[in-house]
Amino acid sequence: PDEVPDQDKDGVADSVDKCPDKPETKNGYQDDDGCPDTVPAKIAKMFSGTIKGIEFETGSATILPKSFKTLDAAVAILKEFPALKVEISGHTDNTGSPEGNKKLSQERADSVKAYMIEKTIAADRLLAIGYGQDKPIADNKSKAGKQKNRRIEFHLQPQTDD
């Protein structure tokens, strides 16, 4: 087959690559223009790890109303940058069974996704994954550590042409 010219070997053909001599930065932001870039600060702040201010009823996937302001801020950024795709990951502490925690974390990630869909963000831009207690960021031996482990994280996903 004929090779499509891609001088910088970034997977974006030279014919559509706005920067054919510099490789694209695959970071979930403008991944199809062929240019190196950095994620704007407001996107990076909202979509790079633990999101403070998203809370649920204990043992439930019901989002507490005090979380809406944070979620609405995320929705506003997703509306401003319609090409962004985001993984919403749910995490728990180690209280309860691993299976129960996996289920609860998935339900919580799904709740956040449903909230965003309700606010007119397309479902295909959102991936909800429940990791349960498998990815702690703090020690589960203390109350404070457990609280840090109960969280929602947002991560930008690579943009694809499909």
GUBAMI-207073 format. One line per 3 residues: number of its first residue (from 0); their letters; for each residue x, y negated, z negated of C-alpha. Coordinates in steps of 0.2 Angstrom, whole numbers, plus 2048, in hexadecimal, padded with zeros to 3 digits. Example, Ala and Ser with C-alpha at 12.3 -4.5 7.8 and 13.67 -1.06 7.14 Angstrom:
<atoms>
0> AS> 83E:816:7D9; 844:805:7DC
</atoms>
This chain:
<atoms>
0> PDE> 800:800:800; 805:7EE:803; 80D:7E6:7F4
3> VPD> 804:7D6:7EF; 811:7C8:7EC; 813:7C5:7D9
6> QDK> 824:7BC:7D7; 823:7BA:7C4; 81C:7CC:7C2
9> DGV> 80E:7C6:7B6; 800:7CF:7BF; 7F9:7C0:7C7
12> ADS> 7FC:7C0:7DA; 806:7B1:7E1; 7F7:7AC:7EC
15> VDK> 7ED:7A7:7DC; 7FB:7A4:7D0; 7FC:792:7CB
18> CPD> 80D:795:7C4; 815:7A3:7D0; 826:7A0:7C9
21> KPE> 821:7A1:7B6; 818:7B0:7AE; 807:7AF:7A7
24> TKN> 806:7B0:794; 7F9:7BD:790; 7F2:7B6:780
27> GYQ> 7DF:7B6:783; 7DF:7A4:78A; 7DF:7A0:79C
30> DDD> 7E7:7B1:7A0; 7E2:7B0:7B3; 7EB:7A0:7B8
33> GCP> 7FC:7A8:7B9; 804:79A:7AE; 80C:79B:79D
36> DTV> 801:793:790; 7FE:791:77E; 7ED:793:776
39> PAK> 7E6:782:770; 7E8:77F:75E; 7D5:780:75A
42> IAK> 7D3:790:763; 7E3:798:75A; 7DD:792:749
45> MFS> 7CB:79A:74B; 7D0:7AA:755; 7E0:7B0:74D
48> GTI> 7DD:7BB:73E; 7D3:7BA:72E; 7C4:7AD:72F
51> KGI> 7C1:7A5:71E; 7AF:7A1:71A; 7A6:7B0:721
54> EFE> 79E:7BA:713; 791:7C7:712; 785:7CE:704
57> TGS> 78E:7DA:6FA; 78E:7EC:702; 784:7E5:710
60> ATI> 786:7DE:722; 77B:7CF:71E; 784:7BF:722
63> LPK> 783:7B2:714; 77C:7A1:719; 78B:798:713
66> SFK> 795:7A1:722; 78A:799:72F; 795:789:730
69> TLD> 7A5:794:734; 79C:79F:740; 794:790:749
72> AAV> 7A6:788:74B; 7AC:798:753; 79D:798:75F
75> AIL> 7A0:786:764; 7B2:78A:769; 7AC:79A:773
78> KEF> 79F:78E:77C; 7AD:781:77F; 7B9:78F:786
81> PAL> 7AD:79B:790; 7BB:7A7:795; 7C0:7AB:784
84> KVE> 7BD:7BD:77E; 7BE:7C2:76B; 7C0:7D1:761
87> ISG> 7B6:7CF:751; 7BE:7DC:744; 7B6:7E0:734
90> HTD> 7C0:7E6:725; 7BC:7EC:713; 7C5:7F0:703
93> NTG> 7C7:802:6FD; 7B8:802:6F2; 7AD:810:6F7
96> SPE> 7B0:81E:704; 7BB:81B:714; 7AC:820:71E
99> GNK> 7A0:814:716; 7AD:806:717; 7AF:80A:72A
102> KLS> 79C:809:72C; 79A:7F9:722; 7A9:7F0:72B
105> QER> 7A1:7F5:73C; 790:7EF:736; 798:7DE:730
108> ADS> 7A1:7DC:741; 791:7E0:74A; 788:7D3:740
111> VKA> 794:7C5:744; 793:7CB:757; 780:7CA:756
114> YMI> 780:7B9:74E; 78B:7B3:75C; 780:7BB:76A
117> EKT> 771:7B2:762; 77B:7A2:764; 77C:7A6:777
120> IAA> 78E:7AD:778; 78E:7BB:785; 78F:7CD:77D
123> DRL> 79D:7D2:789; 7A8:7C4:781; 7A7:7CC:770
126> LAI> 7AE:7DD:76A; 7A9:7E2:758; 7B4:7EF:750
129> GYG> 7B3:7F5:73E; 7C4:7FA:736; 7BE:7FE:725
132> QDK> 7CB:7FF:718; 7D9:804:724; 7E1:7F3:727
135> PIA> 7E3:7EB:716; 7EC:7DA:715; 7EE:7DA:702
138> DNK> 7EF:7E7:6F3; 7DF:7EF:6EF; 7E4:7F1:6DD
141> SKA> 7DF:7DF:6D8; 7CE:7D6:6DA; 7D6:7C8:6E4
144> GKQ> 7DE:7D5:6F0; 7CE:7DE:6F3; 7C6:7CE:6F7
147> KNR> 7D3:7CA:704; 7D1:7DB:70C; 7BE:7D8:70E
150> RIE> 7BE:7CD:71D; 7BA:7C9:72F; 7C8:7C6:73C
153> FHL> 7C7:7BE:74D; 7D4:7C2:75A; 7D4:7BC:76C
156> QPQ> 7D4:7CA:779; 7DD:7CA:789; 7D3:7C3:797
159> TDD> 7D0:7CE:7A6; 7C8:7CB:7B7; 7BB:7D9:7B6
</atoms>
